[in-house]
Amino acid sequence: MPKHLNLSFIYSDVAIPRERLNTTAVFCNKIANRESSMETWKSVKDNDNYQVSNYGRVRNVIRSSRILTPSNNGNGYLRVDLYRDGTRQKHFVHRLVAKAFLPNAKELPEVNHIDHTRSNNLLENLEWVTSSENNYKKYSHKRNNTTQ
C-alpha cells in the first residue's frame, strides 16, 4: 500500500469512500507533517471522562488515554460514542472540537468544515456559522464543483 494511503495511524477502522481518498490523504499528510503546532487536548464539555484534541481526535482519560475510533454516520461525518453514568451518547467529532477550542460569542448553532471535507476535523478547518451561512456555503461549493 502506498504510504499516503496508509491511514491506520489516525483511525484504524474508518472506511473512506474512494472519491474521498485524495482529499483524505492530503488531510492525513497535514497531520503527519505538522511541525509548527503540537497536539493540544481539552476536556469534552459536560463529560470529563474524555478529551478532544485540536487534531480532531478523542480519547478516554479513564482508560489509559485510549484514542477512540470514530464511526462514519453514513453522510461522511465522524462520530464517537461517549459514556456518562452508564448511558451512551453519540457525538459528532467536529462539534466536540469546536465546542472545546472555538469561541462562540455569538452562540452560532452550526459548525462548518471550511474545506467541505466532512471527515477533516482539524481545528483550523472548522468555524461556527448560522444555519443559512452553512447552507449557502454547502450549495455554493456544490454548484462551483459541478460547473468546472
C-alpha positions as CSV (number, residue, x, y, z in Angstrom):
1,M,0.0,0.0,0.0
2,P,1.4,3.4,-0.9
3,K,2.4,5.5,2.2
4,H,0.0,8.3,1.5
5,L,-3.0,5.9,1.6
6,N,-2.0,4.3,4.9
7,L,-4.5,5.9,7.3
8,S,-4.1,3.5,10.1
9,F,-2.1,5.9,12.2
10,I,-5.2,8.1,12.7
11,Y,-8.2,5.9,12.6
12,S,-7.8,2.2,12.0
13,D,-11.4,1.2,11.3
14,V,-12.9,4.2,9.4
15,A,-13.9,3.3,5.9
16,I,-13.1,6.0,3.4
17,P,-15.0,6.3,0.2
18,R,-12.9,6.1,-3.0
19,E,-13.9,9.6,-4.1
20,R,-12.5,10.9,-0.7
21,L,-9.1,9.1,-0.8
22,N,-7.2,12.0,-2.4
23,T,-8.7,14.6,0.0
24,T,-8.2,12.3,3.0
25,A,-4.6,11.7,2.0
26,V,-4.0,15.4,1.9
27,F,-5.7,15.8,5.3
28,C,-3.6,13.0,6.8
29,N,-0.4,14.5,5.4
30,K,-1.3,17.7,7.1
31,I,-1.3,15.9,10.4
32,A,1.7,13.7,9.7
33,N,3.9,16.7,8.5
34,R,2.7,19.1,11.3
35,E,5.8,20.7,12.8
36,S,4.6,24.2,13.8
37,S,2.0,23.2,16.3
38,M,1.6,20.5,18.9
39,E,-1.5,18.4,19.5
40,T,-3.4,20.0,22.4
41,W,-6.0,18.2,24.4
42,K,-9.0,19.7,26.3
43,S,-11.8,18.1,28.3
44,V,-15.0,17.4,26.5
45,K,-17.7,19.8,27.7
46,D,-20.1,18.1,30.1
47,N,-18.0,14.8,30.2
48,D,-14.7,14.9,32.0
49,N,-14.0,11.2,31.2
50,Y,-13.0,12.2,27.6
51,Q,-10.7,14.7,26.0
52,V,-10.7,16.1,22.4
53,S,-7.7,17.4,20.5
54,N,-7.2,20.2,18.0
55,Y,-6.3,17.4,15.5
56,G,-9.9,16.1,15.8
57,R,-9.1,13.0,17.9
58,V,-11.0,11.9,21.0
59,R,-9.5,9.9,23.9
60,N,-10.8,8.3,27.0
61,V,-8.8,9.6,30.0
62,I,-10.2,6.9,32.3
63,R,-8.9,4.0,30.2
64,S,-5.2,5.0,30.0
65,S,-5.8,7.7,27.3
66,R,-7.1,5.3,24.7
67,I,-7.9,7.1,21.4
68,L,-11.4,6.3,20.3
69,T,-12.1,5.1,16.8
70,P,-14.9,7.1,15.3
71,S,-17.6,5.7,13.0
72,N,-18.9,7.3,9.8
73,N,-22.6,8.3,10.2
74,G,-23.3,7.4,6.6
75,N,-23.0,11.1,5.4
76,G,-19.3,11.4,5.9
77,Y,-19.4,12.9,9.4
78,L,-17.3,11.1,12.1
79,R,-18.9,10.5,15.4
80,V,-17.9,8.8,18.7
81,D,-19.9,7.1,21.5
82,L,-19.2,8.7,24.8
83,Y,-20.4,7.1,28.0
84,R,-21.6,9.0,31.1
85,D,-23.2,7.3,34.1
86,G,-23.6,4.1,32.0
87,T,-25.5,5.9,29.3
88,R,-24.2,6.1,25.7
89,Q,-24.3,9.4,24.0
90,K,-23.4,9.9,20.3
91,H,-21.3,13.0,19.5
92,F,-20.0,14.4,16.2
93,V,-16.3,14.9,16.4
94,H,-16.4,18.3,14.6
95,R,-18.8,19.6,17.2
96,L,-16.7,18.3,20.1
97,V,-13.6,20.1,18.6
98,A,-15.5,23.3,18.0
99,K,-17.0,23.4,21.5
100,A,-13.7,22.8,23.1
101,F,-11.5,25.1,21.1
102,L,-13.5,27.7,19.1
103,P,-15.0,30.6,20.9
104,N,-18.7,31.1,20.0
105,A,-19.6,34.5,21.5
106,K,-22.5,35.0,19.1
107,E,-23.8,31.5,20.0
108,L,-24.0,30.3,16.4
109,P,-25.7,27.0,16.1
110,E,-23.7,25.1,13.4
111,V,-20.1,24.1,12.6
112,N,-18.9,24.4,9.0
113,H,-16.0,22.4,7.5
114,I,-14.1,25.1,5.6
115,D,-12.7,22.7,3.0
116,H,-16.0,20.9,2.7
117,T,-14.5,17.6,3.7
118,R,-16.7,16.2,6.5
119,S,-14.0,13.9,7.9
120,N,-11.5,16.7,8.2
121,N,-12.0,17.7,11.9
122,L,-8.8,19.7,12.3
123,L,-9.4,22.8,14.4
124,E,-8.1,25.1,11.6
125,N,-10.8,23.6,9.2
126,L,-13.8,24.4,11.5
127,E,-15.8,27.6,12.1
128,W,-19.1,28.5,13.8
129,V,-21.8,29.7,11.4
130,T,-25.5,30.3,11.2
131,S,-27.7,27.7,9.5
132,S,-28.2,29.9,6.5
133,E,-24.5,30.5,6.1
134,N,-23.8,26.8,6.4
135,N,-26.4,26.0,3.7
136,Y,-25.1,28.8,1.4
137,K,-21.6,27.5,1.7
138,K,-22.6,23.9,1.1
139,Y,-24.7,24.7,-2.0
140,S,-22.3,27.3,-3.5
141,H,-19.5,24.7,-3.1
142,K,-21.6,22.0,-4.9
143,R,-22.5,24.5,-7.6
144,N,-18.9,25.6,-8.2
145,N,-17.7,21.9,-8.4
146,T,-20.4,20.9,-10.9
147,T,-19.6,23.8,-13.3
148,Q,-15.9,23.1,-13.6
